Every structure is written in structure tokens, then in C-alpha cells.
Amino acid sequence: MRQVQLSDVEERVYDAVAALEARGQVPYPDLIAEEAGLTAEQLREPLHQLTEKNLLHREDSPMAGLDFGPRFCARQMA
């Protein structure tokens, strides 16, 4: 089985998403940035890369008119 290599920032972002989920919090970008110690601008690229690597998936708000932005959910690393 192939192991995915992550940069330090990608690993921090993935760990932040997993930590938020473990605490029952919704992993919206602003909370992920705060948990990872990054700005919203610094978070953009690692979120994209982790989604490309199939480690995070983006979910948009299921309720019309109640959109707090996308949330990112962690997939288990093999």
C-alpha cells in the first residue's frame, strides 16, 4: 500500500481537521485555520492539496440560505 507524503503545513491542516471532528466541531475553514495556527490565505493551498490527495473532502452546506461556507472532512489515512 502506498503512503502519501505530506508537507509540514499539510500535516498540520489534516491534524487540525481531525482534531475538530474528534471534538464534534464542524471543520469550517476559519476553525481549521485557527486550530492549525494559519491565516485564511495560508490555509487555501494546503486544503486544495489535501483534497487533491483524497485525504480531505469538501462538503457544501446542505441547507439553502444557511451557508456558513464549505466544511472539510478528513478521510482515514492508510
All heavy atoms as a GROMACS GRO file, in nm:
protein
  615
    1MET      N    1   0.084  -0.118   0.000
    1MET     CA    2   0.000   0.000   0.000
    1MET      C    3   0.089   0.125   0.000
    1MET      O    4   0.188   0.132   0.070
    1MET     CB    5  -0.089  -0.003   0.124
    1MET     CG    6  -0.195   0.104   0.120
    1MET     SD    7  -0.312   0.090   0.257
    1MET     CE    8  -0.420  -0.034   0.189
    2ARG      N    9   0.053   0.223  -0.079
    2ARG     CA   10   0.131   0.345  -0.096
    2ARG      C   11   0.100   0.444   0.016
    2ARG      O   12  -0.014   0.466   0.052
    2ARG     CB   13   0.092   0.404  -0.231
    2ARG     CG   14   0.175   0.520  -0.273
    2ARG     CD   15   0.132   0.565  -0.413
    2ARG     NE   16   0.118   0.707  -0.410
    2ARG     CZ   17   0.006   0.774  -0.428
    2ARG    NH1   18  -0.104   0.711  -0.456
    2ARG    NH2   19   0.002   0.903  -0.422
    3GLN      N   20   0.204   0.503   0.071
    3GLN     CA   21   0.187   0.604   0.175
    3GLN      C   22   0.203   0.743   0.112
    3GLN      O   23   0.292   0.764   0.031
    3GLN     CB   24   0.289   0.584   0.285
    3GLN     CG   25   0.255   0.661   0.409
    3GLN     CD   26   0.343   0.619   0.525
    3GLN    OE1   27   0.450   0.564   0.506
    3GLN    NE2   28   0.298   0.645   0.645
    4VAL      N   29   0.115   0.834   0.148
    4VAL     CA   30   0.116   0.969   0.093
    4VAL      C   31   0.211   1.056   0.175
    4VAL      O   32   0.206   1.057   0.297
    4VAL     CB   33  -0.026   1.029   0.097
    4VAL    CG1   34  -0.026   1.172   0.046
    4VAL    CG2   35  -0.122   0.944   0.017
    5GLN      N   36   0.299   1.128   0.105
    5GLN     CA   37   0.391   1.221   0.170
    5GLN      C   38   0.322   1.357   0.185
    5GLN      O   39   0.265   1.409   0.090
    5GLN     CB   40   0.519   1.238   0.088
    5GLN     CG   41   0.604   1.114   0.081
    5GLN     CD   42   0.662   1.077   0.217
    5GLN    OE1   43   0.688   1.163   0.300
    5GLN    NE2   44   0.682   0.949   0.239
    6LEU      N   45   0.328   1.412   0.305
    6LEU     CA   46   0.267   1.542   0.332
    6LEU      C   47   0.374   1.642   0.375
    6LEU      O   48   0.468   1.606   0.445
    6LEU     CB   49   0.163   1.531   0.444
    6LEU     CG   50   0.045   1.438   0.423
    6LEU    CD1   51  -0.045   1.440   0.546
    6LEU    CD2   52  -0.034   1.476   0.300
    7SER      N   53   0.354   1.767   0.335
    7SER     CA   54   0.441   1.873   0.385
    7SER      C   55   0.403   1.899   0.532
    7SER      O   56   0.299   1.853   0.579
    7SER     CB   57   0.422   2.000   0.302
    7SER     OG   58   0.295   2.056   0.329
    8ASP      N   59   0.487   1.973   0.601
    8ASP     CA   60   0.458   2.005   0.741
    8ASP      C   61   0.324   2.079   0.754
    8ASP      O   62   0.245   2.051   0.844
    8ASP     CB   63   0.569   2.091   0.802
    8ASP     CG   64   0.698   2.012   0.823
    8ASP    OD1   65   0.692   1.887   0.828
    8ASP    OD2   66   0.805   2.075   0.831
    9VAL      N   67   0.300   2.173   0.664
    9VAL     CA   68   0.176   2.251   0.668
    9VAL      C   69   0.056   2.162   0.638
    9VAL      O   70  -0.048   2.171   0.705
    9VAL     CB   71   0.182   2.371   0.571
    9VAL    CG1   72   0.048   2.443   0.564
    9VAL    CG2   73   0.291   2.468   0.613
   10GLU      N   74   0.067   2.074   0.538
   10GLU     CA   75  -0.043   1.983   0.506
   10GLU      C   76  -0.075   1.893   0.625
   10GLU      O   77  -0.191   1.870   0.656
   10GLU     CB   78  -0.009   1.898   0.384
   10GLU     CG   79  -0.007   1.974   0.254
   10GLU     CD   80   0.048   1.894   0.139
   10GLU    OE1   81   0.119   1.793   0.161
   10GLU    OE2   82   0.021   1.932   0.024
   11GLU      N   83   0.029   1.846   0.692
   11GLU     CA   84   0.008   1.760   0.808
   11GLU      C   85  -0.062   1.837   0.920
   11GLU      O   86  -0.152   1.785   0.985
   11GLU     CB   87   0.142   1.704   0.856
   11GLU     CG   88   0.124   1.594   0.959
   11GLU     CD   89   0.255   1.520   0.987
   11GLU    OE1   90   0.343   1.515   0.899
   11GLU    OE2   91   0.266   1.469   1.099
   12ARG      N   92  -0.022   1.961   0.942
   12ARG     CA   93  -0.087   2.044   1.045
   12ARG      C   94  -0.233   2.066   1.012
   12ARG      O   95  -0.319   2.061   1.102
   12ARG     CB   96  -0.016   2.180   1.056
   12ARG     CG   97   0.112   2.173   1.134
   12ARG     CD   98   0.191   2.302   1.136
   12ARG     NE   99   0.115   2.422   1.161
   12ARG     CZ  100   0.157   2.543   1.127
   12ARG    NH1  101   0.273   2.560   1.068
   12ARG    NH2  102   0.084   2.649   1.154
   13VAL      N  103  -0.265   2.090   0.886
   13VAL     CA  104  -0.403   2.113   0.845
   13VAL      C  105  -0.485   1.984   0.860
   13VAL      O  106  -0.596   1.987   0.914
   13VAL     CB  107  -0.410   2.168   0.700
   13VAL    CG1  108  -0.553   2.169   0.649
   13VAL    CG2  109  -0.350   2.308   0.695
   14TYR      N  110  -0.430   1.872   0.816
   14TYR     CA  111  -0.501   1.744   0.830
   14TYR      C  112  -0.527   1.715   0.978
   14TYR      O  113  -0.638   1.678   1.017
   14TYR     CB  114  -0.421   1.630   0.767
   14TYR     CG  115  -0.494   1.498   0.777
   14TYR    CD1  116  -0.586   1.460   0.681
   14TYR    CD2  117  -0.472   1.413   0.886
   14TYR    CE1  118  -0.656   1.341   0.692
   14TYR    CE2  119  -0.541   1.294   0.898
   14TYR     CZ  120  -0.633   1.258   0.800
   14TYR     OH  121  -0.702   1.141   0.813
   15ASP      N  122  -0.425   1.732   1.063
   15ASP     CA  123  -0.440   1.708   1.206
   15ASP      C  124  -0.544   1.802   1.267
   15ASP      O  125  -0.620   1.762   1.356
   15ASP     CB  126  -0.307   1.723   1.278
   15ASP     CG  127  -0.210   1.610   1.246
   15ASP    OD1  128  -0.252   1.506   1.192
   15ASP    OD2  129  -0.088   1.628   1.274
   16ALA      N  130  -0.548   1.927   1.220
   16ALA     CA  131  -0.646   2.023   1.271
   16ALA      C  132  -0.788   1.980   1.237
   16ALA      O  133  -0.877   1.985   1.322
   16ALA     CB  134  -0.618   2.163   1.213
   17VAL      N  135  -0.809   1.934   1.114
   17VAL     CA  136  -0.942   1.887   1.074
   17VAL      C  137  -0.982   1.766   1.158
   17VAL      O  138  -1.094   1.760   1.211
   17VAL     CB  139  -0.946   1.851   0.923
   17VAL    CG1  140  -1.076   1.782   0.886
   17VAL    CG2  141  -0.928   1.976   0.838
   18ALA      N  142  -0.891   1.672   1.174
   18ALA     CA  143  -0.920   1.552   1.254
   18ALA      C  144  -0.951   1.589   1.399
   18ALA      O  145  -1.042   1.532   1.460
   18ALA     CB  146  -0.804   1.455   1.245
   19ALA      N  147  -0.876   1.684   1.456
   19ALA     CA  148  -0.898   1.725   1.594
   19ALA      C  149  -1.034   1.792   1.611
   19ALA      O  150  -1.106   1.766   1.708
   19ALA     CB  151  -0.787   1.820   1.640
   20LEU      N  152  -1.070   1.879   1.516
   20LEU     CA  153  -1.202   1.943   1.522
   20LEU      C  154  -1.313   1.840   1.515
   20LEU      O  155  -1.410   1.845   1.592
   20LEU     CB  156  -1.216   2.045   1.408
   20LEU     CG  157  -1.132   2.172   1.422
   20LEU    CD1  158  -1.128   2.248   1.290
   20LEU    CD2  159  -1.185   2.260   1.534
   21GLU      N  160  -1.301   1.744   1.424
   21GLU     CA  161  -1.402   1.640   1.412
   21GLU      C  162  -1.410   1.557   1.539
   21GLU      O  163  -1.519   1.522   1.584
   21GLU     CB  164  -1.372   1.549   1.292
   21GLU     CG  165  -1.394   1.617   1.160
   21GLU     CD  166  -1.362   1.527   1.042
   21GLU    OE1  167  -1.268   1.446   1.052
   21GLU    OE2  168  -1.433   1.538   0.941
   22ALA      N  169  -1.295   1.525   1.599
   22ALA     CA  170  -1.293   1.444   1.721
   22ALA      C  171  -1.364   1.515   1.836
   22ALA      O  172  -1.424   1.450   1.922
   22ALA     CB  173  -1.149   1.411   1.759
   23ARG      N  174  -1.358   1.648   1.837
   23ARG     CA  175  -1.426   1.726   1.941
   23ARG      C  176  -1.571   1.754   1.906
   23ARG      O  177  -1.641   1.822   1.981
   23ARG     CB  178  -1.352   1.857   1.964
   23ARG     CG  179  -1.216   1.839   2.029
   23ARG     CD  180  -1.161   1.970   2.083
   23ARG     NE  181  -1.150   2.076   1.984
   23ARG     CZ  182  -1.039   2.111   1.921
   23ARG    NH1  183  -0.927   2.046   1.945
   23ARG    NH2  184  -1.039   2.210   1.836
   24GLY      N  185  -1.616   1.708   1.790
   24GLY     CA  186  -1.754   1.730   1.749
   24GLY      C  187  -1.780   1.867   1.690
   24GLY      O  188  -1.894   1.909   1.677
   25GLN      N  189  -1.674   1.938   1.652
   25GLN     CA  190  -1.688   2.069   1.590
   25GLN      C  191  -1.689   2.052   1.438
   25GLN      O  192  -1.626   1.962   1.384
   25GLN     CB  193  -1.574   2.161   1.631
   25GLN     CG  194  -1.575   2.196   1.778
   25GLN     CD  195  -1.458   2.284   1.815
   25GLN    OE1  196  -1.348   2.233   1.836
   25GLN    NE2  197  -1.480   2.415   1.821
   26VAL      N  198  -1.761   2.141   1.371
   26VAL     CA  199  -1.766   2.138   1.225
   26VAL      C  200  -1.640   2.204   1.171
   26VAL      O  201  -1.611   2.319   1.204
   26VAL     CB  202  -1.892   2.210   1.172
   26VAL    CG1  203  -1.897   2.205   1.020
   26VAL    CG2  204  -2.018   2.148   1.231
   27PRO      N  205  -1.564   2.132   1.087
   27PRO     CA  206  -1.437   2.185   1.037
   27PRO      C  207  -1.453   2.286   0.922
   27PRO      O  208  -1.425   2.257   0.807
   27PRO     CB  209  -1.361   2.060   0.992
   27PRO     CG  210  -1.467   1.960   0.962
   27PRO     CD  211  -1.582   1.992   1.051
   28TYR      N  212  -1.501   2.405   0.957
   28TYR     CA  213  -1.508   2.513   0.860
   28TYR      C  214  -1.368   2.574   0.845
   28TYR      O  215  -1.287   2.567   0.939
   28TYR     CB  216  -1.606   2.622   0.906
   28TYR     CG  217  -1.750   2.578   0.904
   28TYR    CD1  218  -1.825   2.573   1.021
   28TYR    CD2  219  -1.812   2.542   0.784
   28TYR    CE1  220  -1.958   2.534   1.019
   28TYR    CE2  221  -1.945   2.502   0.782
   28TYR     CZ  222  -2.017   2.499   0.899
   28TYR     OH  223  -2.147   2.459   0.896
   29PRO      N  224  -1.339   2.635   0.732
   29PRO     CA  225  -1.204   2.690   0.710
   29PRO      C  226  -1.152   2.782   0.819
   29PRO      O  227  -1.036   2.773   0.857
   29PRO     CB  228  -1.217   2.763   0.576
   29PRO     CG  229  -1.322   2.685   0.504
   29PRO     CD  230  -1.422   2.647   0.611
   30ASP      N  231  -1.237   2.868   0.874
   30ASP     CA  232  -1.187   2.960   0.978
   30ASP      C  233  -1.145   2.884   1.104
   30ASP      O  234  -1.044   2.918   1.166
   30ASP     CB  235  -1.289   3.070   1.010
   30ASP     CG  236  -1.423   3.017   1.057
   30ASP    OD1  237  -1.456   2.899   1.032
   30ASP    OD2  238  -1.498   3.096   1.119
   31LEU      N  239  -1.217   2.779   1.140
   31LEU     CA  240  -1.178   2.699   1.256
   31LEU      C  241  -1.054   2.616   1.228
   31LEU      O  242  -0.969   2.599   1.316
   31LEU     CB  243  -1.293   2.608   1.299
   31LEU     CG  244  -1.412   2.675   1.366
   31LEU    CD1  245  -1.522   2.573   1.393
   31LEU    CD2  246  -1.370   2.743   1.494
   32ILE      N  247  -1.044   2.566   1.107
   32ILE     CA  248  -0.925   2.488   1.068
   32ILE      C  249  -0.802   2.577   1.076
   32ILE      O  250  -0.698   2.538   1.131
   32ILE     CB  251  -0.940   2.429   0.926
   32ILE    CG1  252  -1.058   2.331   0.919
   32ILE    CG2  253  -0.810   2.359   0.885
   32ILE    CD1  254  -1.096   2.291   0.777
   33ALA      N  255  -0.812   2.699   1.022
   33ALA     CA  256  -0.700   2.793   1.023
   33ALA      C  257  -0.658   2.823   1.167
   33ALA      O  258  -0.539   2.821   1.200
   33ALA     CB  259  -0.737   2.921   0.949
   34GLU      N  260  -0.757   2.849   1.253
   34GLU     CA  261  -0.726   2.879   1.393
   34GLU      C  262  -0.659   2.760   1.460
   34GLU      O  263  -0.558   2.775   1.529
   34GLU     CB  264  -0.857   2.914   1.465
   34GLU     CG  265  -0.838   2.953   1.610
   34GLU     CD  266  -0.970   2.987   1.676
   34GLU    OE1  267  -1.055   3.051   1.612
   34GLU    OE2  268  -0.987   2.948   1.793
   35GLU      N  269  -0.712   2.641   1.440
   35GLU     CA  270  -0.656   2.519   1.501
   35GLU      C  271  -0.514   2.492   1.452
   35GLU      O  272  -0.428   2.448   1.529
   35GLU     CB  273  -0.748   2.401   1.468
   35GLU     CG  274  -0.707   2.270   1.530
   35GLU     CD  275  -0.742   2.258   1.679
   35GLU    OE1  276  -0.827   2.334   1.729
   35GLU    OE2  277  -0.682   2.171   1.744
   36ALA      N  278  -0.489   2.518   1.323
   36ALA     CA  279  -0.358   2.491   1.264
   36ALA      C  280  -0.259   2.607   1.283
   36ALA      O  281  -0.141   2.594   1.251
   36ALA     CB  282  -0.372   2.462   1.114
   37GLY      N  283  -0.308   2.720   1.333
   37GLY     CA  284  -0.221   2.835   1.353
   37GLY      C  285  -0.183   2.904   1.223
   37GLY      O  286  -0.072   2.955   1.209
   38LEU      N  287  -0.278   2.906   1.129
   38LEU     CA  288  -0.254   2.966   0.998
   38LEU      C  289  -0.355   3.077   0.971
   38LEU      O  290  -0.459   3.083   1.035
   38LEU     CB  291  -0.268   2.861   0.888
   38LEU     CG  292  -0.177   2.739   0.896
   38LEU    CD1  293  -0.220   2.634   0.795
   38LEU    CD2  294  -0.034   2.779   0.873
   39THR      N  295  -0.324   3.161   0.874
   39THR     CA  296  -0.421   3.260   0.827
   39THR      C  297  -0.509   3.193   0.721
   39THR      O  298  -0.475   3.086   0.669
   39THR     CB  299  -0.352   3.382   0.763
   39THR    OG1  300  -0.285   3.339   0.644
   39THR    CG2  301  -0.252   3.447   0.859
   40ALA      N  302  -0.619   3.257   0.688
   40ALA     CA  303  -0.708   3.203   0.584
   40ALA      C  304  -0.633   3.190   0.452
   40ALA      O  305  -0.652   3.093   0.378
   40ALA     CB  306  -0.831   3.293   0.568
   41GLU      N  307  -0.546   3.286   0.422
   41GLU     CA  308  -0.469   3.283   0.298
   41GLU      C  309  -0.370   3.166   0.298
   41GLU      O  310  -0.355   3.096   0.198
   41GLU     CB  311  -0.393   3.416   0.281
   41GLU     CG  312  -0.316   3.427   0.152
   41GLU     CD  313  -0.404   3.426   0.028
   41GLU    OE1  314  -0.516   3.480   0.034
   41GLU    OE2  315  -0.359   3.372  -0.074
   42GLN      N  316  -0.304   3.142   0.410
   42GLN     CA  317  -0.209   3.031   0.420
   42GLN      C  318  -0.279   2.895   0.414
   42GLN      O  319  -0.218   2.796   0.376
   42GLN     CB  320  -0.131   3.039   0.552
   42GLN     CG  321  -0.038   3.156   0.561
   42GLN     CD  322   0.017   3.172   0.702
   42GLN    OE1  323  -0.055   3.164   0.800
   42GLN    NE2  324   0.148   3.195   0.711
   43LEU      N  325  -0.404   2.891   0.450
   43LEU     CA  326  -0.480   2.766   0.455
   43LEU      C  327  -0.526   2.720   0.317
   43LEU      O  328  -0.541   2.600   0.293
   43LEU     CB  329  -0.602   2.784   0.547
   43LEU     CG  330  -0.690   2.663   0.569
   43LEU    CD1  331  -0.613   2.556   0.645
   43LEU    CD2  332  -0.816   2.702   0.642
   44ARG      N  333  -0.547   2.812   0.227
   44ARG     CA  334  -0.606   2.782   0.096
   44ARG      C  335  -0.533   2.671   0.021
   44ARG      O  336  -0.594   2.574  -0.022
   44ARG     CB  337  -0.611   2.910   0.013
   44ARG     CG  338  -0.708   2.904  -0.102
   44ARG     CD  339  -0.733   3.040  -0.162
   44ARG     NE  340  -0.808   3.123  -0.066
   44ARG     CZ  341  -0.785   3.250  -0.043
   44ARG    NH1  342  -0.690   3.314  -0.107
   44ARG    NH2  343  -0.856   3.316   0.045
   45GLU      N  344  -0.403   2.682   0.006
   45GLU     CA  345  -0.326   2.585  -0.072
   45GLU      C  346  -0.321   2.447  -0.006
   45GLU      O  347  -0.344   2.346  -0.072
   45GLU     CB  348  -0.185   2.637  -0.100
   45GLU     CG  349  -0.104   2.548  -0.191
   45GLU     CD  350  -0.164   2.528  -0.330
   45GLU    OE1  351  -0.239   2.614  -0.378
   45GLU    OE2  352  -0.134   2.423  -0.391
   46PRO      N  353  -0.294   2.436   0.125
   46PRO     CA  354  -0.294   2.303   0.186
   46PRO      C  355  -0.430   2.234   0.178
   46PRO      O  356  -0.437   2.112   0.158
   46PRO     CB  357  -0.255   2.329   0.332
   46PRO     CG  358  -0.194   2.463   0.336
   46PRO     CD  359  -0.246   2.538   0.217
   47LEU      N  360  -0.540   2.309   0.191
   47LEU     CA  361  -0.672   2.248   0.176
   47LEU      C  362  -0.688   2.190   0.037
   47LEU      O  363  -0.737   2.078   0.019
   47LEU     CB  364  -0.784   2.349   0.203
   47LEU     CG  365  -0.817   2.380   0.348
   47LEU    CD1  366  -0.928   2.484   0.355
   47LEU    CD2  367  -0.856   2.256   0.426
   48HIS      N  368  -0.646   2.267  -0.062
   48HIS     CA  369  -0.654   2.221  -0.201
   48HIS      C  370  -0.570   2.094  -0.222
   48HIS      O  371  -0.615   1.997  -0.281
   48HIS     CB  372  -0.610   2.332  -0.297
   48HIS     CG  373  -0.606   2.290  -0.439
   48HIS    ND1  374  -0.720   2.271  -0.514
   48HIS    CD2  375  -0.501   2.259  -0.520
   48HIS    CE1  376  -0.684   2.230  -0.635
   48HIS    NE2  377  -0.553   2.223  -0.641
   49GLN      N  378  -0.447   2.097  -0.172
   49GLN     CA  379  -0.358   1.983  -0.189
   49GLN      C  380  -0.411   1.858  -0.119
   49GLN      O  381  -0.404   1.748  -0.175
   49GLN     CB  382  -0.217   2.017  -0.136
   49GLN     CG  383  -0.143   2.118  -0.219
   49GLN     CD  384  -0.120   2.072  -0.362
   49GLN    OE1  385  -0.091   1.956  -0.387
   49GLN    NE2  386  -0.137   2.163  -0.456
   50LEU      N  387  -0.463   1.872   0.002
   50LEU     CA  388  -0.516   1.757   0.075
   50LEU      C  389  -0.641   1.701   0.008
   50LEU      O  390  -0.664   1.580   0.009
   50LEU     CB  391  -0.545   1.795   0.220
   50LEU     CG  392  -0.420   1.818   0.306
   50LEU    CD1  393  -0.456   1.887   0.436
   50LEU    CD2  394  -0.347   1.688   0.331
   51THR      N  395  -0.718   1.788  -0.054
   51THR     CA  396  -0.836   1.742  -0.129
   51THR      C  397  -0.790   1.667  -0.254
   51THR      O  398  -0.844   1.560  -0.286
   51THR     CB  399  -0.927   1.861  -0.166
   51THR    OG1  400  -0.966   1.928  -0.046
   51THR    CG2  401  -1.052   1.814  -0.240
   52GLU      N  402  -0.689   1.720  -0.322
   52GLU     CA  403  -0.633   1.653  -0.440
   52GLU      C  404  -0.576   1.516  -0.405
   52GLU      O  405  -0.585   1.422  -0.485
   52GLU     CB  406  -0.523   1.739  -0.504
   52GLU     CG  407  -0.573   1.862  -0.575
   52GLU     CD  408  -0.639   1.830  -0.707
   52GLU    OE1  409  -0.582   1.751  -0.784
   52GLU    OE2  410  -0.749   1.884  -0.731
   53LYS      N  411  -0.516   1.505  -0.287
   53LYS     CA  412  -0.457   1.378  -0.243
   53LYS      C  413  -0.562   1.284  -0.185
   53LYS      O  414  -0.530   1.176  -0.138
   53LYS     CB  415  -0.347   1.405  -0.139
   53LYS     CG  416  -0.226   1.474  -0.199
   53LYS     CD  417  -0.123   1.508  -0.093
   53LYS     CE  418  -0.005   1.579  -0.158
   53LYS     NZ  419   0.098   1.617  -0.060
   54ASN      N  420  -0.688   1.327  -0.187
   54ASN     CA  421  -0.801   1.248  -0.140
   54ASN      C  422  -0.794   1.220   0.012
   54ASN      O  423  -0.839   1.115   0.057
   54ASN     CB  424  -0.813   1.117  -0.219
   54ASN     CG  425  -0.955   1.066  -0.221
   54ASN    OD1  426  -1.050   1.143  -0.210
   54ASN    ND2  427  -0.970   0.936  -0.233
   55LEU      N  428  -0.735   1.312   0.087
   55LEU     CA  429  -0.730   1.298   0.232
   55LEU      C  430  -0.837   1.380   0.302
   55LEU      O  431  -0.873   1.353   0.416
   55LEU     CB  432  -0.592   1.337   0.285
   55LEU     CG  433  -0.480   1.243   0.240
   55LEU    CD1  434  -0.345   1.298   0.283
   55LEU    CD2  435  -0.500   1.104   0.297
   56LEU      N  436  -0.884   1.484   0.234
   56LEU     CA  437  -0.997   1.563   0.283
   56LEU      C  438  -1.102   1.566   0.173
   56LEU      O  439  -1.068   1.556   0.055
   56LEU     CB  440  -0.957   1.708   0.313
   56LEU     CG  441  -0.858   1.735   0.424
   56LEU    CD1  442  -0.837   1.886   0.439
   56LEU    CD2  443  -0.903   1.677   0.556
   57HIS      N  444  -1.228   1.578   0.212
   57HIS     CA  445  -1.328   1.604   0.111
   57HIS      C  446  -1.412   1.722   0.156
   57HIS      O  447  -1.433   1.744   0.273
   57HIS     CB  448  -1.413   1.480   0.079
   57HIS     CG  449  -1.504   1.437   0.190
   57HIS    ND1  450  -1.461   1.357   0.294
   57HIS    CD2  451  -1.635   1.461   0.212
   57HIS    CE1  452  -1.561   1.334   0.375
   57HIS    NE2  453  -1.667   1.396   0.329
   58ARG      N  454  -1.453   1.799   0.057
   58ARG     CA  455  -1.528   1.922   0.081
   58ARG      C  456  -1.676   1.891   0.077
   58ARG      O  457  -1.724   1.820  -0.011
   58ARG     CB  458  -1.493   2.023  -0.028
   58ARG     CG  459  -1.569   2.151  -0.020
   58ARG     CD  460  -1.542   2.237  -0.141
   58ARG     NE  461  -1.635   2.346  -0.146
   58ARG     CZ  462  -1.603   2.472  -0.167
   58ARG    NH1  463  -1.478   2.503  -0.189
   58ARG    NH2  464  -1.694   2.565  -0.168
   59GLU      N  465  -1.749   1.945   0.173
   59GLU     CA  466  -1.894   1.934   0.175
   59GLU      C  467  -1.950   2.074   0.182
   59GLU      O  468  -1.914   2.151   0.270
   59GLU     CB  469  -1.941   1.853   0.297
   59GLU     CG  470  -1.899   1.709   0.295
   59GLU     CD  471  -1.947   1.633   0.417
   59GLU    OE1  472  -2.014   1.693   0.504
   59GLU    OE2  473  -1.917   1.514   0.426
   60ASP      N  474  -2.039   2.105   0.089
   60ASP     CA  475  -2.105   2.235   0.092
   60ASP      C  476  -2.229   2.226   0.180
   60ASP      O  477  -2.280   2.117   0.206
   60ASP     CB  478  -2.140   2.281  -0.049
   60ASP     CG  479  -2.015   2.313  -0.130
   60ASP    OD1  480  -1.929   2.386  -0.078
   60ASP    OD2  481  -2.002   2.263  -0.243
   61SER      N  482  -2.278   2.338   0.226
   61SER     CA  483  -2.393   2.342   0.315
   61SER      C  484  -2.514   2.277   0.250
   61SER      O  485  -2.551   2.310   0.138
   61SER     CB  486  -2.426   2.486   0.352
   61SER     OG  487  -2.537   2.490   0.436
   62PRO      N  488  -2.578   2.184   0.319
   62PRO     CA  489  -2.695   2.116   0.263
   62PRO      C  490  -2.823   2.198   0.270
   62PRO      O  491  -2.923   2.162   0.210
   62PRO     CB  492  -2.708   1.989   0.349
   62PRO     CG  493  -2.651   2.030   0.481
   62PRO     CD  494  -2.542   2.129   0.450
   63MET      N  495  -2.822   2.309   0.346
   63MET     CA  496  -2.943   2.389   0.363
   63MET      C  497  -2.933   2.520   0.288
   63MET      O  498  -2.841   2.597   0.310
   63MET     CB  499  -2.967   2.418   0.511
   63MET     CG  500  -3.004   2.297   0.591
   63MET     SD  501  -3.050   2.345   0.757
   63MET     CE  502  -2.908   2.283   0.847
   64ALA      N  503  -3.030   2.544   0.201
   64ALA     CA  504  -3.033   2.669   0.127
   64ALA      C  505  -3.054   2.785   0.224
   64ALA      O  506  -3.135   2.775   0.317
   64ALA     CB  507  -3.145   2.666   0.024
   65GLY      N  508  -2.981   2.893   0.204
   65GLY     CA  509  -2.996   3.011   0.288
   65GLY      C  510  -2.922   3.002   0.420
   65GLY      O  511  -2.919   3.096   0.497
   66LEU      N  512  -2.863   2.889   0.450
   66LEU     CA  513  -2.789   2.872   0.575
   66LEU      C  514  -2.649   2.824   0.542
   66LEU      O  515  -2.608   2.716   0.581
   66LEU     CB  516  -2.859   2.768   0.662
   66LEU     CG  517  -2.906   2.820   0.798
   66LEU    CD1  518  -3.017   2.734   0.851
   66LEU    CD2  519  -2.794   2.834   0.894
   67ASP      N  520  -2.577   2.902   0.466
   67ASP     CA  521  -2.445   2.862   0.420
   67ASP      C  522  -2.337   2.929   0.503
   67ASP      O  523  -2.320   3.049   0.498
   67ASP     CB  524  -2.429   2.897   0.273
   67ASP     CG  525  -2.300   2.842   0.214
   67ASP    OD1  526  -2.234   2.761   0.281
   67ASP    OD2  527  -2.266   2.880   0.103
   68PHE      N  528  -2.266   2.849   0.582
   68PHE     CA  529  -2.154   2.900   0.660
   68PHE      C  530  -2.023   2.875   0.587
   68PHE      O  531  -1.917   2.886   0.644
   68PHE     CB  532  -2.150   2.833   0.797
   68PHE     CG  533  -2.270   2.865   0.882
   68PHE    CD1  534  -2.365   2.767   0.906
   68PHE    CD2  535  -2.289   2.991   0.934
   68PHE    CE1  536  -2.476   2.796   0.984
   68PHE    CE2  537  -2.399   3.019   1.012
   68PHE     CZ  538  -2.494   2.921   1.037
   69GLY      N  539  -2.032   2.836   0.462
   69GLY     CA  540  -1.912   2.804   0.384
   69GLY      C  541  -1.891   2.654   0.382
   69GLY      O  542  -1.960   2.579   0.448
   70PRO      N  543  -1.794   2.612   0.304
   70PRO     CA  544  -1.769   2.468   0.294
   70PRO      C  545  -1.707   2.416   0.422
   70PRO      O  546  -1.645   2.490   0.499
   70PRO     CB  547  -1.669   2.458   0.179
   70PRO     CG  548  -1.597   2.588   0.182
   70PRO     CD  549  -1.700   2.690   0.225
   71ARG      N  550  -1.728   2.290   0.445
   71ARG     CA  551  -1.657   2.225   0.556
   71ARG      C  552  -1.573   2.114   0.494
   71ARG      O  553  -1.605   2.063   0.388
   71ARG     CB  554  -1.753   2.171   0.661
   71ARG     CG  555  -1.850   2.070   0.609
   71ARG     CD  556  -1.942   2.027   0.722
   71ARG     NE  557  -2.039   1.936   0.666
   71ARG     CZ  558  -2.169   1.951   0.674
   71ARG    NH1  559  -2.219   2.055   0.736
   71ARG    NH2  560  -2.251   1.863   0.620
   72PHE      N  561  -1.465   2.082   0.559
   72PHE     CA  562  -1.373   1.982   0.508
   72PHE      C  563  -1.366   1.867   0.607
   72PHE      O  564  -1.344   1.889   0.726
   72PHE     CB  565  -1.234   2.042   0.485
   72PHE     CG  566  -1.233   2.140   0.372
   72PHE    CD1  567  -1.270   2.271   0.392
   72PHE    CD2  568  -1.200   2.099   0.244
   72PHE    CE1  569  -1.272   2.362   0.287
   72PHE    CE2  570  -1.201   2.189   0.139
   72PHE     CZ  571  -1.237   2.319   0.159
   73CYS      N  572  -1.388   1.746   0.559
   73CYS     CA  573  -1.391   1.630   0.645
   73CYS      C  574  -1.272   1.540   0.611
   73CYS      O  575  -1.238   1.521   0.496
   73CYS     CB  576  -1.521   1.554   0.626
   73CYS     SG  577  -1.666   1.657   0.662
   74ALA      N  578  -1.212   1.485   0.715
   74ALA     CA  579  -1.093   1.401   0.699
   74ALA      C  580  -1.131   1.260   0.657
   74ALA      O  581  -1.230   1.205   0.704
   74ALA     CB  582  -1.014   1.397   0.829
   75ARG      N  583  -1.051   1.205   0.570
   75ARG     CA  584  -1.060   1.064   0.536
   75ARG      C  585  -0.948   0.996   0.612
   75ARG      O  586  -0.843   1.055   0.635
   75ARG     CB  587  -1.042   1.042   0.387
   75ARG     CG  588  -1.147   1.113   0.302
   75ARG     CD  589  -1.124   1.080   0.155
   75ARG     NE  590  -1.203   1.162   0.067
   75ARG     CZ  591  -1.328   1.132   0.029
   75ARG    NH1  592  -1.388   1.026   0.074
   75ARG    NH2  593  -1.392   1.210  -0.055
   76GLN      N  594  -0.967   0.871   0.648
   76GLN     CA  595  -0.864   0.798   0.722
   76GLN      C  596  -0.742   0.777   0.634
   76GLN      O  597  -0.754   0.738   0.519
   76GLN     CB  598  -0.916   0.663   0.768
   76GLN     CG  599  -1.018   0.674   0.879
   76GLN     CD  600  -0.960   0.732   1.007
   76GLN    OE1  601  -0.839   0.731   1.029
   76GLN    NE2  602  -1.046   0.783   1.092
   77MET      N  603  -0.624   0.803   0.690
   77MET     CA  604  -0.500   0.775   0.618
   77MET      C  605  -0.469   0.627   0.634
   77MET      O  606  -0.488   0.570   0.741
   77MET     CB  607  -0.385   0.858   0.673
   77MET     CG  608  -0.388   0.999   0.625
   77MET     SD  609  -0.228   1.078   0.638
   77MET     CE  610  -0.239   1.153   0.798
   78ALA      N  611  -0.422   0.565   0.527
   78ALA     CA  612  -0.388   0.423   0.532
   78ALA      C  613  -0.253   0.405   0.596
   78ALA      O  614  -0.168   0.488   0.592
   78ALA     CB  615  -0.388   0.365   0.392
   0.00000   0.00000   0.00000
